[in-house]
Amino acid sequence: MLSNALKSSSPRIIQYLGYEHEITFFFRFRINYAIDNEEEVGNVYREERVRYEKAVLLNQVVAAIKKRKKRRV
């Protein structure tokens, strides 16, 4: 699936990123690392998800505050 996505990419993108076999090797390595280190990857995923959700909530709070300030003016 990954190689098909790369092949359908424009030649400019492949040229910018590097050779196709290097890109597929990189992603294969990442996938194999995730499989071999499932617990560590799971912990990193949970930490990043919490960070992402906090950022989303913060953006919602900031947007709500800005909206309230606009109403007062």
N, C-alpha and C positions, 0 to 999 in steps of 0.2 A: 504494500500500500504506500509506504514512504517513497520507494523508488518511482512509483507511478506519479505521485504528486510532484516529485522533482522533475521528472521527464516532461510533465505538462507545464512546468514553469517556463517562463520566458528565458531564452539564452542569456539575456543580460543579467538576470538574477543568478543563474548558475555561474556565470563568469564573475560576478561580484562576490559570491559566497565561496567559490572554489570549485574544485573538481567534484563531480557527482559521487565518485567512489569514496572520496574523503568525507563528504557530508553523510553518506549512508553509513560509513564506518563509525563516525562520531555518534550518530543516533543509535546504532546497534550497541555501541559501548555503553551509552546511557541506559538503554533498556536492560542490557545484561547486568549492569551495576544495580539497577533497581530491583531486579529479580533476585540477585545474590544477596542484597542487603535490604531485604524487605522491611525489617523493623526500623532501621535507621531512616529509610525513605518515608515510611509511614509517619515517623515523628516529625521529620522536616515538613511533610505535607500538612500535618495538623498545625504546626507552628505558623506556617505561611498562610494557611486558611484563616486562622485567628487574626493574624495581622491584616489580612485583606478585609475581613469582616469589620474590624475596628475602623479601618480607613473608610469603608463605605458608610458606616454609621456616623463617623465624624463629618463626612461630607454632607450627609443628610441633615445633621444638626446645624452645620454652618449655613446651609441653604435655607433652613427654616428661620434662623436668626436674621439672615439678610432679608428674607421675605417679610418678617415682622417689622423690621426697621423701615422698609419701603412703605408699609401701610401707615406708619406713624407720621411720615413726612407729608 
